[in-house]
């Protein structure tokens, strides 16, 4: 009888109507209609491809099968997809009309139809088909015995063409495997542009065979060979991702000038009457070890500057198949230009009124160099001046609405005739919470732009500057938060429900780990280091309520941490979205709205956990010096938890004591972290004090 009931339960679950809110799709599709019934998977499940697609769809379909098999353990019989129409009777039929081309004007739409006996994907090209396969994987459900897809019709396409992630490999070099696993994660959430920040003050990371000094003197030995670059570009192409390289000039040039000091603005040889520089006449540059903005800048008046850059582009551009090349152009304060009389004379001779016009002169010299390789110039918004070519793409990092009169915004760029991409609001290294990114739209509501101007806003790009990350921690700074940015750039503007976001992010986080992203497992590595290989449960609980200090306050002035500093501390184990913080705030709000027994039990469980956690940390700290800096903040959280529990038990508490403890919980001078549950604690203290 028991077995019969179990079988009936399984049948009921398998045929139950799935609701949209139960799905963990991300980005959320443009249109989705669920129907009754399911498609149940068996080991006989196969894929067939028709049409005239790019070969990347065969690689993508094979990866889909392996990932599906990994989740279900079905031992699927089909191995590798190698050609069209291999299995005409297959249960998954993928039709691509033509080969997709990586770029901004490509059609990425798809229609996914799941029926009880067959699944069909129709896409204009293979890029849309790859997106559909990611959606299908996210649709996977299970009962106690089966894996299945709910029957559904999904028609989908991106809202924006440019959905990017920038990884800075100059400040801290990121090995090839780090880049590739992040490309896998990008594809999983339908991102299509990898912006590779390869050069900055702290390192030159590209092999240039005709100029080996760049890596010999400017890389500390950490750089990508040309073969490795080709491998990564091919890997990205197979996942429908275009690679945009960045060589940041004329500022951020310390590493370049370490190799070629004669091209620095402090070494203008016209003023010295020297035709060939030597070691006695040159100001030496060195690789920068701190974070921040530095003065070393290329000399725009020296013809050899352009000769070197042209030769670099000649060798580097062919490594990248995409149409775009980022030249940086940001944060040049012009101090070395201002202090050099020959550069000032050059400005007068060329009727350049200020440093912005001088930089435009410099940047415009690069446009034809890149054009020879069919590359379109892209730069940070400082390159946008009245004389800048309208062919340039403006990368906005200062804001959507900031400084319209100065032209320093994505809206100003669009109005001034430039194609533009937004990164302000998507800076991952600021360690802001996910909501700050998710609710940040490239085209805010009520924006007054013409249709033509709106079309110039290509999309957005998450930016991972690496001053404070290594290959051990970078994934935890990028993921899963970047999935929320991916949704903002793909899905409809009105998809903004934060409860839904947080629910779906948990599933996304799990599946990202499946792809090799290390944001979860490396946290345990760090906690073991911090605990001196002791029990880590207390540290884990504390890390779930702490977040690294935000908006660069962790490294104020850029000098506390150098590139060679330890990045294995408690702040490195914490993330921008402490997992218990959002849930605790929900529990607090539920309790304040309804003082039920269930809500009180849920609330008090947090306080009891934090009291026990503090005891664990004190015990571990006896043999773990790295735990000692955490104790004051942990003790404050424990102390206020005790007081709130007393108040909830209707025992007398002192409001001034509670208020003082609350302020101690707001401290930001312990181990470079802050308590992410502070706002929830404040609500409870306010409620208790008002109730007295």
C-alpha positions in Angstrom: 0.0 0.0 0.0 2.8 2.4 0.9 4.5 1.7 -2.5 1.3 2.4 -4.4 0.8 5.7 -2.6 4.4 6.6 -3.5 3.8 5.8 -7.2 0.7 7.9 -7.2 2.5 10.8 -5.6 5.3 10.6 -8.2 2.7 10.6 -11.0 1.0 13.6 -9.4 4.2 15.5 -9.1 5.3 14.7 -12.7 2.0 15.9 -14.2 1.3 18.8 -11.9 1.1 22.2 -13.5 4.3 24.1 -12.9 3.9 27.8 -12.2 6.1 30.5 -13.6 7.2 31.6 -10.1 8.6 28.1 -9.5 11.0 28.4 -12.4 14.6 29.6 -11.9 15.1 31.0 -15.4 17.8 33.8 -15.6 17.7 36.0 -17.5 13.9 35.9 -17.5 12.6 35.4 -21.1 10.6 38.0 -23.0 7.6 35.7 -23.4 6.8 32.4 -21.7 3.7 30.3 -21.7 3.5 27.1 -19.6 1.2 24.3 -20.6 0.0 21.1 -18.8 2.1 18.1 -19.0 5.8 17.3 -19.1 8.6 16.0 -21.2 10.2 13.2 -19.3 13.9 12.5 -20.0 15.3 9.0 -20.6 18.7 7.8 -21.7 17.5 7.6 -25.3 17.3 11.4 -25.4 19.1 12.8 -28.5 19.8 16.0 -30.3 19.4 16.7 -34.0 20.5 19.9 -35.8 19.2 21.1 -39.1 19.7 24.1 -41.3 23.0 25.9 -42.1 24.5 26.8 -38.7 28.0 27.8 -37.7 30.0 24.8 -36.3 29.8 26.4 -32.8 26.3 24.9 -32.4 27.7 21.4 -32.6 30.1 22.2 -29.7 27.3 23.9 -27.8 24.9 21.0 -28.3 27.6 18.5 -27.1 28.2 20.6 -24.0 24.5 20.7 -23.4 24.3 17.0 -23.5 27.2 16.5 -21.1 25.8 19.1 -18.6 22.3 17.5 -18.9 23.8 14.1 -18.3 25.8 15.4 -15.4 22.7 16.7 -13.7 20.5 13.6 -14.4 23.0 10.7 -14.3 21.0 9.1 -17.1 24.1 7.9 -19.2 22.7 9.5 -22.3 23.6 7.4 -25.3 24.5 10.2 -27.7 28.1 11.3 -27.3 29.3 14.1 -29.6 27.2 16.2 -32.0 29.4 16.6 -35.1 27.1 17.4 -38.1 23.6 18.3 -39.2 20.8 15.8 -39.4 22.6 13.0 -37.6 19.5 11.8 -35.8 16.4 12.9 -37.7 14.1 11.2 -35.1 15.8 12.8 -32.1 13.5 14.2 -29.4 15.3 17.6 -29.4 15.2 19.2 -32.8 17.3 22.4 -33.4 16.9 24.3 -36.6 19.2 27.2 -37.5 18.5 29.1 -40.7 22.1 30.3 -41.1 25.5 30.8 -39.5 25.6 33.5 -36.8 28.2 36.2 -36.8 29.6 37.6 -33.6 28.8 41.3 -33.4 26.2 43.9 -32.5 23.8 43.6 -35.3 23.2 39.9 -35.2 19.8 38.3 -34.5 19.9 36.4 -31.3 16.2 35.4 -31.0 14.9 31.9 -30.5 11.7 30.0 -30.0 11.7 27.0 -27.7 8.7 24.7 -27.7 8.6 21.8 -25.2 5.8 19.3 -25.9 5.3 15.9 -24.2 7.0 14.0 -26.9 9.3 16.4 -28.6 11.3 19.6 -28.0 11.9 22.1 -30.8 14.3 25.0 -31.0 14.0 27.4 -33.9 16.5 30.2 -34.3 17.6 32.5 -37.0 21.2 31.3 -36.3 23.3 29.3 -34.0 23.7 32.2 -31.5 20.0 32.1 -30.7 20.1 28.3 -30.5 22.9 28.4 -27.9 20.7 30.8 -25.8 17.8 28.4 -26.1 19.9 25.5 -24.9 20.8 27.5 -21.8 17.1 28.2 -21.2 16.2 24.6 -21.6 18.8 23.5 -19.1 17.3 26.0 -16.6 13.9 24.5 -17.2 14.9 21.1 -15.9 12.7 19.8 -13.0 12.6 16.6 -11.1 10.3 14.4 -9.1 11.6 11.7 -6.7 12.3 9.4 -9.6 12.4 11.4 -12.8 13.9 14.4 -14.5 11.6 16.3 -16.8 10.9 19.6 -18.6 7.6 21.3 -18.2 5.8 21.8 -21.5 6.1 25.4 -22.5 6.5 27.9 -25.4 9.2 30.5 -24.9 10.0 33.2 -27.4 12.9 35.3 -26.5 15.5 37.9 -27.6 17.8 40.3 -25.8 16.8 43.9 -25.0 20.3 45.1 -25.5 22.9 44.0 -28.0 26.0 44.6 -25.7 25.9 42.4 -22.6 29.4 42.4 -21.4 31.8 41.5 -18.6 35.2 43.2 -18.2 38.0 41.4 -16.4 41.1 43.4 -15.5 44.1 41.1 -15.7 46.7 43.9 -15.3 46.4 44.6 -11.6 46.3 40.9 -10.7 47.0 38.4 -13.5 44.3 35.8 -14.1 45.5 32.5 -15.6 43.9 31.0 -18.7 41.6 28.6 -16.8 40.1 31.5 -14.8 39.2 33.3 -18.0 37.7 30.2 -19.6 35.6 29.3 -16.7 34.2 32.8 -16.6 33.4 32.6 -20.3 31.4 29.5 -19.6 29.5 31.3 -16.8 28.9 34.3 -19.2 27.4 32.0 -21.8 25.1 30.4 -19.2 23.5 33.8 -18.5 23.5 34.9 -22.2 26.2 37.5 -22.0 28.0 38.1 -25.3 31.0 40.5 -24.8 34.2 39.7 -22.9 36.1 43.0 -22.4 39.7 41.9 -21.6 41.6 44.7 -19.8 45.1 43.6 -20.7 47.3 46.6 -19.9 47.6 49.0 -17.0 50.1 50.6 -14.7 50.6 47.3 -12.8 51.3 45.1 -15.8 51.6 44.5 -19.6 49.9 41.1 -20.2 50.2 40.6 -24.0 53.1 38.9 -25.8 54.3 41.2 -28.5 57.0 39.2 -30.4 58.4 42.3 -32.2 58.7 44.1 -28.8 59.6 41.5 -26.2 60.7 44.2 -23.7 57.0 44.9 -23.0 56.7 41.5 -21.2 60.3 41.1 -20.2 60.2 44.4 -18.2 56.5 45.2 -17.8 54.8 42.0 -16.8 56.7 40.4 -13.8 56.6 37.3 -16.0 52.8 37.0 -16.0 51.3 37.4 -19.4 49.4 35.6 -22.2 51.3 34.1 -25.1 49.8 34.8 -28.5 48.8 31.1 -28.7 47.0 31.4 -25.3 45.1 34.5 -26.6 44.0 32.7 -29.7 42.9 29.8 -27.6 40.7 32.1 -25.4 39.3 33.9 -28.4 38.3 30.6 -30.0 36.9 29.4 -26.7 34.8 32.5 -26.5 33.7 32.3 -30.1 32.4 28.7 -29.5 30.2 30.2 -26.7 28.9 33.1 -28.8 31.0 35.6 -27.0 33.0 38.4 -28.7 36.3 39.4 -27.2 37.2 43.1 -27.0 40.8 43.7 -26.0 41.9 46.8 -24.1 45.3 48.5 -24.2 44.9 51.5 -22.0 46.6 54.6 -23.4 47.9 57.4 -23.1 47.6 57.3 -19.3 47.8 54.2 -17.1 51.2 53.7 -18.9 53.6 52.8 -16.2 54.2 49.2 -17.4 54.6 50.2 -21.0 57.0 53.0 -20.1 59.0 50.7 -17.9 59.9 49.0 -21.2 60.1 52.2 -23.4 60.8 55.1 -21.0 61.9 57.3 -24.0 58.2 57.6 -24.9 57.1 59.0 -21.6 56.1 62.6 -21.2 58.8 63.2 -18.7 61.4 62.2 -21.4 60.6 64.6 -24.2 63.9 64.7 -26.0 63.2 67.8 -28.1 63.7 69.9 -25.0 67.1 68.2 -24.4 68.4 68.3 -27.9 69.0 64.6 -27.8 68.3 62.5 -30.9 69.0 59.1 -29.3 68.2 58.6 -25.6 70.4 56.7 -23.2 70.3 55.5 -19.6 72.0 58.7 -18.4 69.4 61.0 -20.0 66.2 59.1 -19.3 63.8 59.3 -16.4 63.1 55.7 -15.4 59.6 54.3 -14.9 58.7 51.3 -13.0 55.7 48.9 -12.7 53.2 50.3 -10.2 52.5 48.3 -7.1 49.7 50.4 -5.5 46.1 51.1 -6.7 45.0 54.5 -7.9 45.7 57.1 -10.6 49.3 57.7 -11.6 51.0 60.4 -13.7 53.1 58.3 -16.2 51.7 59.2 -19.6 52.7 58.6 -23.2 54.1 61.6 -25.0 51.6 62.6 -27.8 54.1 64.9 -29.4 56.7 62.2 -30.1 56.2 60.4 -33.5 57.9 57.3 -32.1 54.9 56.9 -29.7 52.6 56.4 -32.7 55.2 54.2 -34.4 55.3 51.8 -31.4 51.5 51.7 -31.0 51.1 51.1 -34.7 53.5 48.2 -34.5 51.8 46.8 -31.5 48.4 47.0 -33.1 49.8 45.3 -36.3 50.7 42.3 -34.2 47.9 42.3 -31.6 44.8 43.1 -33.7 45.0 39.9 -35.8 44.7 37.8 -32.6 41.2 39.0 -32.1 38.3 38.3 -34.4 35.9 40.9 -33.2 35.3 44.3 -34.7 36.2 46.4 -31.6 39.4 47.5 -29.8 39.3 49.4 -26.5 42.0 52.0 -26.1 41.1 53.1 -22.5 41.8 56.8 -22.5 40.6 57.3 -18.9 42.0 59.1 -15.9 44.7 61.0 -17.7 45.3 64.0 -15.4 47.8 65.5 -17.8 50.3 66.5 -15.1 53.3 65.3 -17.1 51.9 67.1 -20.1 51.5 70.3 -18.1 55.1 70.2 -16.8 56.7 69.6 -20.1 57.4 72.8 -22.1 57.9 71.0 -25.4 54.5 69.4 -25.1 52.9 72.7 -24.3 54.6 74.2 -27.4 53.3 71.3 -29.4 49.8 72.2 -28.2 50.2 75.8 -29.3 51.6 74.8 -32.7 48.6 72.5 -33.3 46.0 75.0 -31.9 45.0 72.6 -29.1 43.5 74.7 -26.4 43.7 72.2 -23.5 44.7 68.6 -22.6 41.3 67.3 -23.6 42.0 68.5 -27.1 45.5 67.1 -27.0 44.2 63.7 -25.9 41.6 63.9 -28.8 44.6 64.6 -31.1 46.3 61.5 -29.7 43.2 59.3 -29.9 42.3 60.3 -33.4 45.8 59.1 -34.5 44.8 55.6 -33.4 41.5 55.5 -35.3 43.2 54.8 -38.7 45.7 52.5 -37.2 42.9 50.3 -35.9 40.9 50.8 -39.1 43.6 49.1 -41.0 42.7 46.0 -39.1 39.0 46.6 -39.4 38.7 47.5 -35.8 36.4 50.2 -34.4 37.9 52.3 -31.6 36.2 52.2 -28.2 37.3 54.2 -25.1 36.2 55.3 -21.7 34.1 58.5 -21.7 37.0 60.8 -21.3 37.7 60.4 -25.1 34.4 62.1 -25.9 35.2 65.7 -26.9 33.8 67.9 -29.6 36.4 66.8 -32.2 36.2 63.0 -31.5 35.2 60.8 -34.4 31.6 59.7 -34.2 32.8 56.2 -35.2 34.1 55.8 -31.6 32.1 53.9 -29.0 31.9 55.7 -25.7 32.2 53.6 -22.6 30.4 55.4 -19.8 31.7 54.8 -16.3 30.8 58.1 -14.6 27.1 57.8 -14.8 23.8 57.8 -16.6 22.9 61.4 -15.6 26.1 62.8 -14.2 27.5 65.9 -15.9 25.3 66.3 -18.9 26.7 69.8 -19.5 30.2 68.3 -19.7 29.1 65.4 -21.8 30.2 62.9 -19.3 27.3 60.4 -19.4 25.8 57.7 -21.5 22.8 59.9 -22.3 25.0 62.7 -23.5 27.0 60.3 -25.7 23.8 59.1 -27.3 22.5 62.6 -27.8 25.9 63.7 -29.3 25.7 60.9 -32.0 27.9 58.2 -30.4 27.2 54.6 -29.8 27.7 54.0 -26.1 27.9 51.3 -23.4 27.1 51.8 -19.7 29.3 50.5 -16.8 28.4 53.0 -14.1 26.3 51.1 -11.6 27.8 47.8 -12.7 31.2 48.1 -11.0 31.6 44.8 -9.2 34.7 45.9 -7.3 32.6 48.5 -5.4 31.2 45.6 -3.5 27.7 47.1 -3.6 24.6 44.8 -3.1 22.9 43.1 -5.9 19.9 45.4 -5.8 22.1 48.4 -6.7 23.2 46.7 -10.0 19.8 45.1 -10.7 17.8 48.2 -10.6 20.3 50.2 -12.6 19.0 50.5 -16.2 21.0 51.8 -19.2 17.9 53.7 -20.3 16.0 54.7 -17.1 12.3 55.2 -17.1 11.1 58.6 -18.3 14.3 59.2 -20.2 13.8 61.7 -23.0 15.6 60.4 -26.0 14.6 60.0 -29.6 14.3 56.4 -31.0 17.5 57.0 -32.9 19.3 58.1 -29.7 18.0 55.1 -27.8 19.3 52.8 -30.4 22.8 54.2 -29.8 22.7 52.9 -26.3 24.1 49.5 -27.0 23.8 48.0 -23.5 26.0 47.6 -20.5 29.0 45.9 -19.1 29.9 44.6 -15.6 33.4 45.6 -14.7 35.7 43.6 -12.5 38.7 45.7 -11.6 41.3 43.5 -9.9 43.2 45.6 -7.4 41.8 43.5 -4.5 41.3 40.1 -6.2 43.4 37.1 -7.1 42.5 34.0 -9.0 41.4 32.5 -5.7 38.8 35.2 -5.0 37.8 36.7 -8.4 34.9 34.4 -9.0 33.3 35.3 -5.7 33.3 39.0 -6.7 31.9 38.4 -10.2 29.3 35.6 -9.5 26.5 35.2 -9.0 25.9 39.0 -9.0 26.7 39.4 -12.6 23.8 37.2 -13.5 21.5 40.0 -12.2 23.3 42.4 -14.5 22.9 40.0 -17.4 19.2 39.9 -16.7 18.9 43.7 -16.7 20.6 43.8 -20.1 18.5 40.9 -21.6 15.1 40.9 -20.0 12.2 43.4 -20.1 12.6 46.6 -18.2 9.7 45.7 -15.9 11.4 42.5 -14.5 12.4 44.0 -11.2 11.0 41.8 -8.4 13.7 41.5 -5.8 12.2 38.5 -4.0 12.1 36.6 -7.3 15.7 37.7 -8.0 17.0 36.4 -4.7 15.2 33.1 -5.1 16.5 32.5 -8.6 20.0 33.6 -7.8 20.4 30.7 -5.4 19.7 28.3 -8.2 22.0 30.2 -10.6 24.8 30.1 -8.0 24.6 26.3 -7.7 24.6 25.8 -11.5 27.6 28.2 -11.9 29.6 26.0 -9.6 28.7 23.1 -11.9 30.5 25.0 -14.7 33.6 25.4 -12.6 33.1 28.7 -11.0 34.9 28.7 -7.6 32.8 31.2 -5.6 31.5 28.6 -3.2 34.3 26.1 -2.7 37.2 28.7 -2.5 35.4 30.3 0.4 36.1 27.2 2.4 39.7 27.3 1.4 40.0 30.8 2.8 38.1 30.0 6.0 40.5 27.1 6.6 43.5 29.5 6.2 42.0 32.0 8.5 41.1 29.4 11.1 44.5 27.8 11.0 42.9 24.6 9.7 40.5 24.4 12.7 36.7 24.1 12.7 35.2 26.8 10.4 31.5 26.7 11.2 31.7 29.9 13.3 33.7 31.7 10.7 31.3 30.6 8.0 28.3 31.9 10.0 30.1 35.2 10.6 31.0 35.5 6.9 27.3 35.1 6.1 26.5 38.4 7.9 29.6 40.4 7.0 30.5 42.2 3.8 33.7 43.8 2.7 33.9 47.5 3.1 32.3 49.2 0.1 33.2 51.8 -2.6 36.9 51.5 -2.2 36.9 52.3 1.5 38.7 48.9 2.1 41.7 50.3 0.4 41.5 54.0 1.0 44.0 55.9 -1.1 45.0 52.7 -2.8 48.0 52.2 -0.5 46.9 49.7 2.2 47.1 46.8 -0.2 49.8 46.4 -2.8 49.7 44.0 -5.7 51.8 41.5 -3.6 49.8 41.9 -0.4 47.9 38.9 1.1 44.4 38.5 -0.2 43.5 35.6 2.0 41.9 37.5 4.8 38.4 37.5 6.3 37.3 40.3 4.0 38.3 38.2 1.0 36.2 35.3 2.2 33.2 37.6 2.6 31.1 38.7 -0.4 29.1 41.7 -1.4 25.8 39.9 -0.8 26.1 38.2 2.6 23.7 35.2 2.3 22.0 35.7 5.7 21.6 39.5 5.4 18.7 39.5 3.0 16.9 36.6 4.6 17.3 38.2 8.1 15.8 41.4 6.9 12.9 39.5 5.4 12.4 37.7 8.8 12.5 41.0 10.7 9.9 42.6 8.4 7.7 39.5 8.7 7.9 39.6 12.5 7.2 43.4 12.7 4.1 42.9 10.5 2.9 39.8 12.4 4.1 38.8 15.9 3.1 35.2 15.4 4.9 32.3 17.2 6.2 31.1 13.9 7.7 34.5 13.0 9.2 34.9 16.4 10.9 31.5 16.3 12.3 32.3 12.8 13.6 35.6 14.2 15.1 34.4 17.4 16.9 31.5 15.7 19.3 34.1 14.1 20.1 35.7 17.5 20.8 32.4 19.1 23.0 31.4 16.2 25.0 34.6 16.5 25.6 34.1 20.2 26.8 30.6 19.7 28.9 31.8 16.7 30.8 34.3 18.8 31.6 31.6 21.4 33.0 29.5 18.5 35.1 32.3 17.2 36.6 33.0 20.6 37.5 29.4 21.0 39.1 29.2 17.5 41.0 32.5 18.0 43.1 30.9 20.7 45.1 29.2 17.9 44.3 31.5 15.0 45.8 35.0 14.9 43.8 35.9 11.8 40.5 35.5 13.8 41.5 38.0 16.5 40.6 41.1 14.5 37.0 39.8 14.1 36.2 39.4 17.7 35.2 43.0 18.6 32.5 43.0 15.8 31.4 39.5 16.6 31.1 40.3 20.3 29.0 43.3 19.5 26.7 41.2 17.4 26.5 38.6 20.2 25.8 41.2 22.9 23.0 42.9 21.0 21.5 39.5 20.2 21.4 38.8 23.9 19.6 42.1 24.6 17.1 41.7 21.8 16.3 38.1 23.0 15.7 39.5 26.5 13.4 42.1 25.1 11.4 39.6 23.1 11.0 37.5 26.3 9.5 40.6 27.9 12.4 41.1 30.2 13.6 44.6 31.0 16.2 46.1 28.8 18.0 49.4 28.8 17.3 51.4 25.7 20.6 53.3 25.9 22.5 50.0 26.1 20.7 48.8 23.1 21.4 52.0 21.2 25.1 51.9 22.1 25.4 48.2 21.0 23.7 49.1 17.8 26.3 51.7 17.0 29.1 49.2 17.8 27.5 46.9 15.2 27.8 49.8 12.7 31.6 49.9 13.1 33.7 49.7 10.0 37.1 49.5 11.6 37.4 45.7 12.2 39.1 43.5 9.6 37.9 45.6 6.6 34.3 44.3 6.9 30.9 45.6 8.0 27.8 43.9 9.4 25.3 43.5 6.6 22.5 42.8 9.1 22.8 46.3 10.6 19.6 47.6 9.0 17.6 44.7 10.3 19.1 45.1 13.8 18.2 48.8 13.7 14.6 48.0 12.9 14.4 45.7 15.9 16.1 48.2 18.3 13.7 50.9 17.1 10.7 48.6 17.7 11.9 47.6 21.2 12.7 51.1 22.3 9.3 52.3 21.1 7.6 49.4 22.8 9.1 50.3 26.2 
